[in-house]
C-alpha cells in the first residue's frame, strides 16, 4: 500500500453525486418612474438609493458650558463611596493638570469627561497636601461633582449623568 503525501489530491471525487448549483438569476430593471434624476421629483437616499428617503440634517454643535458654581449637589453614602472606589480602581487618569494649573480649558475637559463617564480620575502635580485638598473642593464646587477619594496626587470625582 502506497502512502500519499498530505495536501495533494488523489484524483478521486469525495462523493459520487454531482454538486447542484443554483441557476443564475437576472435582476429586473427599475421602472422609468423610479429612475428619475435627483431634484426632478424623486429624492434618493445617500446610502441606499431608494426613493423617498432623505439624508438627516446634521445636528448643531452646542458649546460646552460649565455648571453654575456653588456647593456640590451630589452627596454620597459610605456604601456608595465604597462601590465607586472599587469602580475607579481600574481607571486611568483622564485629565492631568499641567504647569498652568486649573484653567478654563482644563475645567471644560473635566466637564466633558464627567458627562461621558460620570466617574473620572484626575492627576495633579501639587506636592502640598493642603493645596491638593483645596483644589479638590474647588473642583467639586465648579463641576457640581462629589469627591470619591484622594490618594496622593490622584483625585476621583463622580457626578451622575
N, C-alpha and C positions, 0 to 999 in steps of 0.2 A: 504494500500500500504506500503510495507516494504522498508526502506531506506538502500541502500547498502553503506558500508564504502568505502571511496576513496582508490584507488590504488589496490583493489582486483578485479580480473577479474570476470565477471558474468557468464562465460561459454559459452556465445553466440559469434559466429564469427561476425566480423564487417561487412563483406559482404558475400553474399551467393555464389559468384563466386570463384572458386579456384584460387590461385595465380600461374601465369605462370612463370616458371623458365627457364633460358637458359640451354640448354644441355651443358655438359662439353666438351671442345674441347681438342684435343691432339696436342702437339707440335711436328712437324716433326723433325727428326734428321737431323743434318747438313751433307752435303756430305763429303765423306772421304777426298777430296782435301782441304777443309777448316778446317779440324781438325788437320792439321799438327802442330807439336810442334814448338814453337818459336825457331828461329835460324836455322830452316830447310826449308827455303824458304818462310815462311809466318811470318810476324811480327804482333803481337797482340797489340792492344791499352791497356794501363794500366787500363782504366776505363771501356770501353765498350766491349772489347774483340773482336772487329771487325777487320778483316784482312786489312792490308794496311795502317793503321794509326799508326804513331809513336809518342811517347811522345816528346813534345818540349824540346829543350835543355834549361837548367837553364840560366837565364841572369847573366852576370858577375857583381859583385858588384863594383861600381865605388866609389873611395874615394871622400868624400865631400870636395870641395875646396872653400875657401873664394874668393869673387871677389877682383880684384886689388883695393887697397886703393886709394882714390882720392876724389875730390868733388862729392857730390851726383848728379847723373844724373836725378833724378826724381824731377820735380817741380810741385807744386800743386796750383791750383787757389783757391780763398776763398770758392767758391761753392763746389769744390771737397773736400776741407779740412772739410767743414761742414758736407758733406754727410759721409765722413769717420769717423768723430767723432760720428755721430749717429750710424753707424755700430759697432763701437768699444765700445759703451756704455755697451752692454750686455756681452762683452767678459771678461774672467778671465785672469789674468797674466799667460802667457805661460812659461816665463823664470823668475827666481828670482836670482839676484846676491847675493852671499854669502860673507863670510869674505875674501876670496881670491880675490875678485873683478873681474875685467874683464880679464878672462883667454882665451886661445885659445879654450879650450873645451866649454866654455860658448858662445864664438863667433860662433863656429860651430853649436851649438844647436840653436842659433838665426837664423843662415843661413838656417838650416833645417826647422825651423818653418816658416820663410818667404817664402821658396819655396813651402811649403804645404798650407799655409793660406793667404799669401800676406798682411795681416793686423794682427799685434800682439801687445799684451801688455807686458810690462816688468816692474817688480818690483825691485827697487834698495834701498839699505839700507842707502844711504848717507844722512846726515842731512843738509849740507851746500847747499844753493841754487846755488851758483856758481859752485860747484863741480858737481851737477846734470846737469847743463846746459853744462858744458864741456864734461861730459860723453855722453850726448845726441848728441853733434856734432861729437864726436869720433865714436860713433856707426853709425851715418848716413854716415860718410866717409868710415868706414871699411866695412859696409854692402851694400853700394850703395843704401840706402833707404832714404825716406823722413820722417821727423818728422811731425806727425799729431798733437800731443798735448802732453803737460806735465802738469799733475795735481799732485802736491805734489811729492810723491815718485814713481809715476806710469808714465811710458812713453809709447807712442803709436807710432809705426813705420809702414810704408807702403812701399811696393815695388811691382809693378805689376808683374804678372807671365810672 
